[in-house]
Every structure is written in structure tokens, then in C-alpha cells.
Amino acid sequence: MMRVRAARAQARPRLTRRGIALIAIGGALFALALWFDLRDIMLLASVGLAMPLAALGFLALRAPRLAVTRMFEPPIVGAGGSVLVRMRVQNRSRRAFDGAHWRDLAHPALHPPGEAVLPAVGRHEGALPTGDDTVRLEYRLRTPRRGVFDVGPLSIAVSDPFGLARIDRIVGTPRELVVTPRVTPLDTEPGVVASVDGTVNALQKRTHPNSDELIAREYRYGDPMRRVHWAATARRGELMVRDEEQRGDPEVRLLLDTALGGRSHHPGSGAHDRVGAMLDPAFELGVEIAASLGVHLLAHGFRVRLDPVDDPDATTRAIAAEAGGYRSPGGEAGLLEDLARLDPPRRDARRDHTRQADPATAARVAHATRRDARMPALVVLIEPAPAAVESLVALRPGVEPAIAFVAESTASGVVERLEEADWRVVRVRRPVDLPSAWSDAWRSAREAARSGGRGAS
């Protein structure tokens, strides 16, 4: 927005190199005419001085009246991809408009194209929705990193017929482009997901002993075989499956370290992109891990709750706009968009990393764990504060399986504390390490479920 305000402030006529040269030549001729009393040359000098001034006045009065409509294809794009920007520019004036150049003021990180010639547009035709008064423009933007970027407004450069002056006018308003985090495909082996689904159902069965009679229905084409309800199948003599929409709807808690309370230095110190925006590779890795886990779980029918790791009971702050969690279909888009809008913490906004665990917070977490009936929990840690780690320790009795994906920046003391609390800790240094880490973590969860208790990491 600061870039837009600066562009609007500079929207006044200015001389081109040709106009400046003409004024310089006119001034020199005028001085020469006065010195040698040459009236014919004085006339030429006056014309040379007057034409640039007339061009400035012409542009000040010639203000284009244009309406701009901008669309993105696709509407939401992932980091590392590209998006096609389509614009519809309509002339709202009663006279034709031509001889201009256009340039979209997109964020520099998106590498917008340079200036191009704007096709001539006719005068406004109110009776027709489209006609000679409308032109269509398009160009492609690269999206190297996640975030929410402003695309627009449109800058229209208008020159006088002789090219002596120029004015850049701002038309329209910017539109947000949402660039979602990169998503790493994870292992889709049925046994991995089925083992976790079985853990969830086993926990629900202990909580609701009579649920078997409530969730059986006839088999439908496309139902996964892991949901076959064998007891009901034997009673009915036909294939029956578990229907978890009423009671089961398996839920997973996904917690992300958004505060980086254990970090003593400024996030992203020394790392900047080409336009000077501060980057934090560790934080971006954590966001990518959370996005990959969430999308994978949603694709397998889980409901995903996304909370900040420094507030596991989600009583003071939330990442997600959907407090009830994300569900398929459609939940993937909402999850990725919320993660795209997540900003790295600033130095002045980060909590004190020396703060100790609050007993009241631990009590709230313990109450939340009883309410959640031991659902699976996944946590993504970057550099958590000691208080956040103790909150995760308090959360552990109420979740199963409990898996922590930790970045390389996570302190060894944090890893030891979580392992003592029986969290399964998995190191992830790069996004490419996530698929194997995911398989190992769920395999450990399956072994723990088979043994009937919490297994070792």
C-alpha cells in the first residue's frame, strides 16, 4: 500500500528527455537572440519554450477514465508455481483513448512484467456490455514463495502527441493474490492411514461402547475396505461398513509453533529476498510441514484442528479462521489459505522466551485433553518457548498418538523433554525428509496401538 500511495503522489505531468532538450535549446536560442538582437531566432526560441509547457497543460487536463477488472487463473496458487493475470480495461469517457502504455504494479517478489503498449479503446458505449470501449490484457506472474501479495493497481502512462511530457496515472485498486505453502506428497500406503484410523476407532469404542450398533451401514461402491464392519456383516449377511459421520468423524489436532518463543535473535536475521523482505527459512519449513500434514489427513477423511503450539487449548489465540476445524471436501483450500496468511513473528510481538510455564495454563490444557478423548495430535516445532514445551507435556495424556515433527533449529533440551513425556519426536531438516518421517512416525504409532499402550519413540 505504501507503493500505491507513492505512485499516486507522483501522478503529475513531467517532461520527457525530448521535452527537457527542447527547453534547453529554446533557452539557449532565446539568450542568443537577446544578445545579438535576432528577432527571428527569438520567435523560434519562444516556440521551443512554449511547446513543452503546453504539453504539460495538455496532460494535466487529459485524465483517462478507465475501469479495471482483474482475475487470477487459478484463483489461489501454490508457491513455486505461476498465475495468469487477466484484466478487462473499459473506457468510461465519451472520447476515444489511445497512445498510452500500461504496467501493473504487482509486488516485486512476483517479478511483474515491464511496460507495454495499451491498445486503443473507443469511446464509452453504455448500451453494450462489451465493445470497442473495452480491451483485455493478460500476463503471467511467478510465485516463488508463500504469502498474500497485492496485485495492482494499473499504472497508465500517457504522453502528448509530440512526446514532450508524460504522466503516470493510477487506475483501479489492488487485489490480493494468495500464494499457498508448498505441499509435499506423503505416503498413501493404506496400512499407514488405516492403522491410525483404527487407533481412533479403538479409542472411540472405549469411550462409546455401544457405537457399533449406531455406525454400521450398507457397503457403497468406493468405500475403503478398512471400514468394513465385520460384526454387522456377519449379522446381516451382507457387507457393512462403519459410518463415522454421526459420531466417529475422526479428528486430528495439528499444532504449529508460530511464536518462536525459544529464539533469542531476530527471526530471519541475515536472510532477505530480492526486494528486501525478511525471510525465515526455519519458519517457512514449519509452515510447509504443517500444510503437507494437514492436506494429507484431510484427503483421508480426517477433520483437522489447527492451533498455535504456544496455546494448545486455543483459549487466547487461533491460527485458523475456522474454529471448528477443517473438513473435506473443501477444507484443503481453507487450511492452505490460512497458512498462507500466517506471518513470521516480529521481535516486538514475540513473547518473552524466558517465561516459565503457567500452572493455570497447564490446568486448562489438562481439561482440554479430557474433553478431546485422546484424539491424535501432531505438533510442528521450530524453536518453542519453555512454557510451550510444558504445555505439550501437559497435553500428552489426552492424545494418542502424539507425534512431534521438529526442525533442525529445535534445541536438544526440548527434544529430550518431549521424549521423557512419551512424545514420538521425528527430526525433519528439509521438506524432502517429510515423507519418510511421516511413515516412520505412523509405523511407531501402529506398533504402540497394537501393544495397547504408549510405545517408545
HELIX and SHEET records of a PDB file:
HELIX    1   1 MET A    2  ALA A    9  1                                   8    
HELIX    2   2 ARG A   17  PHE A   36  1                                  20    
HELIX    3   3 ARG A   39  LEU A   61  1                                  23    
HELIX    4   4 PRO A  108  LEU A  110  5                                   3    
HELIX    5   5 PRO A  190  THR A  207  1                                  18    
HELIX    6   6 ASP A  212  ILE A  215  1                                   4    
HELIX    7   7 MET A  225  ARG A  227  5                                   3    
HELIX    8   8 TRP A  230  ARG A  236  1                                   7    
HELIX    9   9 PRO A  281  ALA A  299  1                                  19    
HELIX   10  10 GLY A  331  ALA A  340  1                                  10    
HELIX   11  11 PRO A  359  ASP A  372  1                                  14    
HELIX   12  12 PRO A  386  LEU A  395  1                                  10    
HELIX   13  13 ARG A  396  GLY A  398  5                                   3    
HELIX   14  14 SER A  412  GLU A  420  1                                   9    
HELIX   15  15 PRO A  431  ASP A  433  5                                   3    
HELIX   16  16 LEU A  434  SER A  451  1                                  18    
SHEET    1   A 5 ARG A  14  LEU A  15  0                                        
SHEET    2   A 5 ALA A 165  VAL A 171 -1                                        
SHEET    3   A 5 LEU A 154  SER A 159 -1                                        
SHEET    4   A 5 ALA A 100  ASP A 104 -1                                        
SHEET    5   A 5 ALA A 116  LEU A 118 -1                                        
SHEET    1   B 3 LEU A  66  GLU A  73  0                                        
SHEET    2   B 3 GLY A  81  ASN A  91 -1                                        
SHEET    3   B 3 THR A 134  THR A 143 -1                                        
SHEET    1   C 3 ILE A  76  GLY A  78  0                                        
SHEET    2   C 3 ARG A 175  THR A 180  1                                        
SHEET    3   C 3 GLY A 147  VAL A 151 -1                                        
SHEET    1   D 2 ALA A 216  GLU A 218  0                                        
SHEET    2   D 2 MET A 240  ARG A 242 -1                                        
SHEET    1   E 5 ARG A 303  PRO A 308  0                                        
SHEET    2   E 5 GLU A 251  LEU A 256  1                                        
SHEET    3   E 5 MET A 375  LEU A 381  1                                        
SHEET    4   E 5 VAL A 399  VAL A 406  1                                        
SHEET    5   E 5 ARG A 424  ARG A 427  1                                        
END                                                                             
